Amino acid sequence: MYKPSTLLPKKVLILGASSAIAVATARKLAATGASFHLVGRSEAKLLAIACDLETRGAGAVSIHIMNLDYTPAHGEMLEIAVKRLGHIDFALIAHGVLGDQQKAQADYDRAERILLTNFLSPVSLSTWLANYFEGREAGSLGVISSVAGDRGRKSNYIYGTSKGALNIFLDGLRNRVDRRGVQVLTIRPGFVATPMTAHLKQGPLFAHPNQIADGILHAVAFRKDIVYLPPIWRPIMFLIRSIPESIFKRMNM
Ligand SMILES: NC(=O)c1ccc[n+]([C@@H]2O[C@H](COP(=O)([O-])OP(=O)(O)OC[C@H]3O[C@@H](n4cnc5c(N)ncnc54)[C@H](OP(=O)(O)O)[C@@H]3O)[C@@H](O)[C@H]2O)c1
């Protein structure tokens, strides 16, 4: 049976801690007394989140302000995180940008910036963290990818590429470190009602961040590998991937 207080991590690092999905996840962990190190680029947002988590029962909460696109500073930032927490049980990589597909398909510099934030930055962080967890022969790395990475579509293939490439990287990383006691969890949400999607018309497939947070924590507790959230997205994406390319290329998706 699922007993959150016994199966859930106690020392938690969150990269992109102002993400609505990350905040929902952190709140649930705070209620079990977890301690946090929060990393993000807005001091005002992180201070407010830290205060909120403490009110909800968190242990110690520390913050670190940085733009996670700056990969050369990742190592130093992560060493500080370990010092603040003592050790890390669970690291959640949550930052990301949707980007503007129309602009990115016309201008490579914009495409590159999306790939940097959504792919290269998580690759840099995951590399350091997986090596850290491997040294401890313990730990869980959760990375928020997307169902958009399952198949390229004309309406968002730059974002989709960043997440699809990330999925393949995480598959390989898991294959390397699983036998060393390290969990690598690929989190593939569908549509979630957060600031990232606030400009989109919300249909019945939109989930609340709390639903995604529950799914993430369940997957961490049971050491899952790849989780579609909500789970209905697994059969949906199976169907979408099954459409022959000769038909798919003429569809408007
Ligand atoms: N919402 C969806 O429908 C959906 C679906 C599938 C996957 N996802 C993924 O879920 C993750 C979380 O997104 P969300 O839905 O929770 O949206 P969100 O609330 O808009 O969160 C995005 C977060 O990314 C942070 N961020 C962006 N670029 C950054 C950078 N260079 N350095 C540091 N932080 C940066 C933002 O920081 P600021 O607060 O400073 O702007 C914000 O905290 C993303 O990886 C996203 O791709 C979302």
The ligand as an SDF file (V2000), in Angstrom:
LIG
                    3D

 48 52  0  0  0  0  0  0  0  0999 V2000
    1.7360   22.9660  -18.7230 N   0  0  0  0  0  0  0  0  0  0  0  0
    1.6880   21.9650  -19.5910 C   0  0  0  0  0  0  0  0  0  0  0  0
    0.6830   21.7370  -20.3050 O   0  0  0  0  0  0  0  0  0  0  0  0
    2.8640   21.0250  -19.7190 C   0  0  0  0  0  0  0  0  0  0  0  0
    2.6820   19.8380  -20.4340 C   0  0  0  0  0  0  0  0  0  0  0  0
    3.7560   18.9620  -20.5600 C   0  0  0  0  0  0  0  0  0  0  0  0
    4.9720   19.2720  -19.9920 C   0  0  0  0  0  0  0  0  0  0  0  0
    5.1180   20.4560  -19.3100 N   0  0  0  0  0  0  0  0  0  0  0  0
    6.4320   20.7410  -18.7420 C   0  0  0  0  0  0  0  0  0  0  0  0
    6.2980   20.9020  -17.3540 O   0  0  0  0  0  0  0  0  0  0  0  0
    7.4020   21.6940  -16.8740 C   0  0  0  0  0  0  0  0  0  0  0  0
    6.8800   22.7380  -15.9080 C   0  0  0  0  0  0  0  0  0  0  0  0
    6.0480   23.6420  -16.6150 O   0  0  0  0  0  0  0  0  0  0  0  0
    4.7090   24.2280  -15.9820 P   0  0  0  0  0  0  0  0  0  0  0  0
    3.5880   23.6740  -16.7670 O   0  0  0  0  0  0  0  0  0  0  0  0
    4.7210   24.0400  -14.4990 O   0  0  0  0  0  0  0  0  0  0  0  0
    4.7990   25.7450  -16.4040 O   0  0  0  0  0  0  0  0  0  0  0  0
    5.2580   27.0630  -15.6080 P   0  0  0  0  0  0  0  0  0  0  0  0
    4.4990   27.1910  -14.3390 O   0  0  0  0  0  0  0  0  0  0  0  0
    5.1920   28.1480  -16.6170 O   0  0  0  0  0  0  0  0  0  0  0  0
    6.7640   26.7290  -15.2250 O   0  0  0  0  0  0  0  0  0  0  0  0
    7.8520   26.8870  -16.0820 C   0  0  0  0  0  0  0  0  0  0  0  0
    9.0320   27.1640  -15.1780 C   0  0  0  0  0  0  0  0  0  0  0  0
   10.2460   27.1430  -15.9230 O   0  0  0  0  0  0  0  0  0  0  0  0
   11.0600   28.1620  -15.3610 C   0  0  0  0  0  0  0  0  0  0  0  0
   12.1090   28.5330  -16.2960 N   0  0  0  0  0  0  0  0  0  0  0  0
   12.0050   28.7110  -17.6290 C   0  0  0  0  0  0  0  0  0  0  0  0
   13.2060   29.0040  -18.1440 N   0  0  0  0  0  0  0  0  0  0  0  0
   14.0840   29.0160  -17.1000 C   0  0  0  0  0  0  0  0  0  0  0  0
   15.4720   29.2490  -16.9880 C   0  0  0  0  0  0  0  0  0  0  0  0
   16.2120   29.5470  -18.0660 N   0  0  0  0  0  0  0  0  0  0  0  0
   16.0460   29.1760  -15.7680 N   0  0  0  0  0  0  0  0  0  0  0  0
   15.3220   28.8670  -14.6820 C   0  0  0  0  0  0  0  0  0  0  0  0
   13.9950   28.6370  -14.7280 N   0  0  0  0  0  0  0  0  0  0  0  0
   13.3870   28.7020  -15.9230 C   0  0  0  0  0  0  0  0  0  0  0  0
   10.0850   29.3030  -15.0990 C   0  0  0  0  0  0  0  0  0  0  0  0
   10.6730   30.2420  -14.2240 O   0  0  0  0  0  0  0  0  0  0  0  0
   10.0410   31.7150  -13.9670 P   0  0  0  0  0  0  0  0  0  0  0  0
    8.9810   31.5090  -12.9100 O   0  0  0  0  0  0  0  0  0  0  0  0
   11.2010   32.5040  -13.4740 O   0  0  0  0  0  0  0  0  0  0  0  0
    9.4780   32.1740  -15.2740 O   0  0  0  0  0  0  0  0  0  0  0  0
    8.9620   28.5120  -14.4680 C   0  0  0  0  0  0  0  0  0  0  0  0
    9.2280   28.2570  -13.1110 O   0  0  0  0  0  0  0  0  0  0  0  0
    8.1040   22.2450  -18.1170 C   0  0  0  0  0  0  0  0  0  0  0  0
    9.2490   21.4800  -18.3810 O   0  0  0  0  0  0  0  0  0  0  0  0
    7.0760   22.0150  -19.2140 C   0  0  0  0  0  0  0  0  0  0  0  0
    7.6850   21.8880  -20.4820 O   0  0  0  0  0  0  0  0  0  0  0  0
    4.0940   21.3220  -19.1420 C   0  0  0  0  0  0  0  0  0  0  0  0
  1  2  1  0
  2  3  2  0
  2  4  1  0
  4  5  1  0
  4 48  2  0
  5  6  2  0
  6  7  1  0
  7  8  2  0
  8  9  1  0
  8 48  1  0
  9 10  1  0
  9 46  1  0
 10 11  1  0
 11 12  1  0
 11 44  1  0
 12 13  1  0
 13 14  1  0
 14 15  2  0
 14 16  1  0
 14 17  1  0
 17 18  1  0
 18 19  2  0
 18 20  1  0
 18 21  1  0
 21 22  1  0
 22 23  1  0
 23 24  1  0
 23 42  1  0
 24 25  1  0
 25 26  1  0
 25 36  1  0
 26 27  1  0
 26 35  1  0
 27 28  2  0
 28 29  1  0
 29 30  1  0
 29 35  2  0
 30 31  1  0
 30 32  2  0
 32 33  1  0
 33 34  2  0
 34 35  1  0
 36 37  1  0
 36 42  1  0
 37 38  1  0
 38 39  2  0
 38 40  1  0
 38 41  1  0
 42 43  1  0
 44 45  1  0
 44 46  1  0
 46 47  1  0
M  CHG  2   8   1  16  -1
M  END
$$$$
